[in-house]
């Protein structure tokens, strides 16, 4: 102690004061509150109750009418009776935000259009969730409208001046991309074809103001589609009722949650299937109540258009889509749906390549629907533990696309032309109708596209170069068209959908000896 100076003693005292003060602050603001929280938690557990809910599931959604079953009070009641609290999180259809919320664990489940799920996952470099159920498919609720005086068919968009007004990241934008990927529009500018609008109502407003100025099309959804068609010069270039397997909404589950809470996820899926089944006969009422709850008092006519334009998928259709039933080919498999949607995104420049490198099965999980199928699950059979819920409704069925009727020559000639399909030139052996190997592969791909467009007729026209014997040339052109049609029919395209023609080409170019593919439809 003799060697210590007053100054060093003073400094030591200050340091001890700071240390003791710091310890006091730590105890007061950190240790004591933590102790008190633990104590209150312990007391609460001893003096509280077990509670009604064993699990909470947060599901990201938006205001699309196709999700009305998920938002219905009946769905909430069903899960509540099972001890599951469902919390719906409306993100305003911000799909990137939705995927991020799944990745961070802010929500456990979500709904997505398949194309948005693929696109957002590719952008993020991660697919944190897996598809477990198909909710609905658009069957006319989305459409591309144009002024028939300026754009009589899709071919009229094959111009550097053509533009398409869309809402970015919407199903109607994807419908426009399906059109671009499927039809022959080489002159439509790849990076400048899109004019952006904020919602279907904004697209409709542009249609009213700009549809007659230049080659323009407008991608919108109901009820604006019906509003636009009240204009006598408006007509439909393409709507989602003409195709299948492209605009599909699915329920996805965060992967860790699916593994750790499998039974809870299965309860959500089965409750959804039961709720959809019990309401199948009164979807108009459900849609109107749902719209009102969202602050949109739509009229009965507009609500009916929405119901007509949405096909809510039942359990049998999910069995078929997920490939777990005996007749696995009755509806398109979810894997094929993912593949063709990915192809559209690549062809239209959204993606550079397949984001899962061919591992499509990693994006969906069919165990739940398989167990439902194997256990004999039926959404109308259950112990009715919820008072006042009607289990009625007809038995479920697999809804197939309406088959097109066989046409007379006069009916073929009266078809409205939709457009020329985007197909690589079909190559034949010199002076023959023998199709080379690569072109046979291209035709099988085309058959898959046509099977996804079941409401269109197809005219296959064989062409040969001018010159020589005209009759022989026409016979060769006809035989090439017929050989092409045979490959398409062998790959599932119904014969009554195809007509073959022949003609002498106007030019002597190499492409003049190929075939063309024009799709048509009967007048709306």
CORFEN-V789152 format. One record per pair of residues at least 12 apart in sequence whose ideal C-beta (glycine too) atoms are under 6 Angstrom apart, sorted by the first residue. I is the first residue (numbers start at 0). GAP is how many residues later the second one is. If there is no record, write none. Layout:
i = <I & I>
gap = <GAP & GAP>
//
This chain:
i = <52 & 52 & 53 & 54 & 54 & 55 & 56 & 56 & 57 & 57 & 57 & 57 & 58 & 58 & 59 & 59 & 59 & 59 & 59 & 59 & 60 & 60 & 60 & 61 & 61 & 62 & 64 & 64 & 65 & 65 & 65 & 66 & 67 & 67 & 67 & 68 & 68 & 70 & 73 & 74 & 76 & 77 & 78 & 80 & 80 & 81 & 83 & 88 & 94 & 94 & 94 & 95 & 97 & 98 & 98 & 101 & 101 & 101 & 102 & 107 & 107 & 108 & 109 & 110 & 110 & 111 & 111 & 112 & 112 & 113 & 113 & 113 & 114 & 114 & 117 & 118 & 121 & 121 & 127 & 128 & 128 & 128 & 129 & 129 & 130 & 130 & 130 & 130 & 131 & 131 & 131 & 131 & 132 & 132 & 133 & 133 & 133 & 133 & 134 & 134 & 135 & 135 & 135 & 135 & 136 & 136 & 137 & 137 & 138 & 138 & 138 & 139 & 139 & 139 & 139 & 140 & 140 & 140 & 140 & 141 & 141 & 141 & 141 & 141 & 142 & 142 & 142 & 143 & 143 & 143 & 143 & 144 & 144 & 144 & 145 & 145 & 146 & 146 & 146 & 147 & 147 & 148 & 149 & 150 & 152 & 152 & 153 & 153 & 153 & 153 & 154 & 154 & 155 & 156 & 156 & 156 & 157 & 157 & 158 & 158 & 159 & 159 & 160 & 160 & 161 & 161 & 162 & 162 & 163 & 163 & 163 & 164 & 164 & 164 & 164 & 164 & 165 & 165 & 166 & 166 & 167 & 170 & 171 & 171 & 171 & 174 & 175 & 176 & 176 & 177 & 177 & 178 & 179 & 180 & 180 & 180 & 181 & 182 & 182 & 183 & 183 & 199 & 199 & 199 & 202 & 202 & 203 & 203 & 203 & 206 & 216 & 221 & 221 & 221 & 222 & 222 & 225 & 235 & 241 & 242 & 242 & 243 & 244 & 244 & 244 & 252 & 265 & 268 & 272 & 272 & 273 & 275 & 276 & 276 & 276 & 277 & 277 & 279 & 280 & 282 & 283 & 283 & 283 & 286 & 286 & 286 & 287 & 313 & 314 & 315 & 315 & 316 & 317 & 318 & 318 & 319 & 320 & 321 & 321 & 321 & 323 & 323 & 323 & 323 & 329 & 333 & 334 & 337 & 337 & 338 & 341 & 400 & 403 & 405 & 411 & 414 & 414 & 415 & 415 & 416 & 417 & 417 & 417 & 419 & 420 & 422 & 422 & 423 & 424 & 424 & 425 & 425 & 425 & 426 & 427 & 432 & 432 & 432 & 434 & 442 & 443 & 446 & 446 & 446 & 446 & 449 & 450 & 455 & 455 & 456 & 456 & 457 & 457 & 457 & 458 & 458 & 459 & 459 & 459 & 459 & 459 & 460 & 460 & 461 & 461 & 461 & 461 & 461 & 461 & 462 & 462 & 462 & 462 & 463 & 463 & 463 & 464 & 464 & 464 & 464 & 465 & 472 & 473 & 476 & 477 & 479 & 480 & 480 & 480 & 481 & 483 & 484 & 484>
gap = <30 & 32 & 29 & 29 & 209 & 29 & 29 & 51 & 29 & 31 & 49 & 50 & 29 & 50 & 29 & 31 & 38 & 41 & 47 & 50 & 27 & 29 & 50 & 28 & 31 & 231 & 222 & 241 & 70 & 183 & 244 & 44 & 218 & 219 & 222 & 206 & 207 & 219 & 201 & 200 & 309 & 193 & 192 & 304 & 305 & 185 & 183 & 18 & 21 & 25 & 74 & 24 & 12 & 21 & 25 & 26 & 27 & 152 & 25 & 146 & 149 & 144 & 142 & 138 & 140 & 138 & 140 & 58 & 136 & 134 & 136 & 227 & 59 & 226 & 224 & 231 & 229 & 233 & 126 & 123 & 124 & 125 & 125 & 235 & 119 & 121 & 232 & 233 & 119 & 121 & 233 & 236 & 118 & 136 & 116 & 179 & 184 & 187 & 114 & 116 & 113 & 174 & 176 & 177 & 111 & 174 & 102 & 109 & 102 & 170 & 172 & 99 & 100 & 101 & 169 & 80 & 81 & 168 & 169 & 29 & 30 & 33 & 79 & 98 & 82 & 93 & 96 & 73 & 75 & 93 & 94 & 73 & 83 & 89 & 71 & 91 & 64 & 65 & 86 & 85 & 87 & 84 & 65 & 64 & 264 & 266 & 29 & 83 & 264 & 265 & 264 & 265 & 59 & 28 & 31 & 58 & 27 & 29 & 28 & 56 & 27 & 29 & 53 & 54 & 26 & 53 & 32 & 53 & 12 & 29 & 53 & 30 & 32 & 38 & 41 & 53 & 28 & 53 & 30 & 32 & 28 & 76 & 47 & 48 & 49 & 44 & 43 & 167 & 171 & 68 & 166 & 59 & 168 & 163 & 166 & 167 & 240 & 236 & 239 & 236 & 238 & 20 & 21 & 24 & 15 & 17 & 16 & 20 & 24 & 21 & 20 & 83 & 84 & 87 & 79 & 82 & 79 & 288 & 213 & 209 & 210 & 208 & 87 & 92 & 207 & 12 & 102 & 99 & 42 & 106 & 105 & 36 & 102 & 103 & 116 & 112 & 113 & 113 & 112 & 24 & 19 & 20 & 23 & 16 & 19 & 20 & 15 & 82 & 64 & 80 & 82 & 81 & 51 & 50 & 54 & 78 & 13 & 12 & 44 & 47 & 42 & 45 & 46 & 49 & 68 & 30 & 25 & 22 & 25 & 21 & 12 & 53 & 93 & 90 & 87 & 42 & 105 & 105 & 107 & 103 & 101 & 102 & 103 & 98 & 96 & 23 & 94 & 18 & 86 & 89 & 13 & 88 & 89 & 12 & 52 & 46 & 47 & 50 & 48 & 44 & 47 & 41 & 44 & 45 & 46 & 43 & 41 & 63 & 65 & 40 & 63 & 39 & 40 & 61 & 40 & 59 & 21 & 24 & 25 & 40 & 55 & 40 & 55 & 15 & 16 & 18 & 19 & 40 & 53 & 14 & 40 & 42 & 49 & 12 & 13 & 49 & 40 & 43 & 47 & 48 & 38 & 31 & 28 & 25 & 24 & 35 & 19 & 21 & 34 & 18 & 31 & 13 & 15>
//
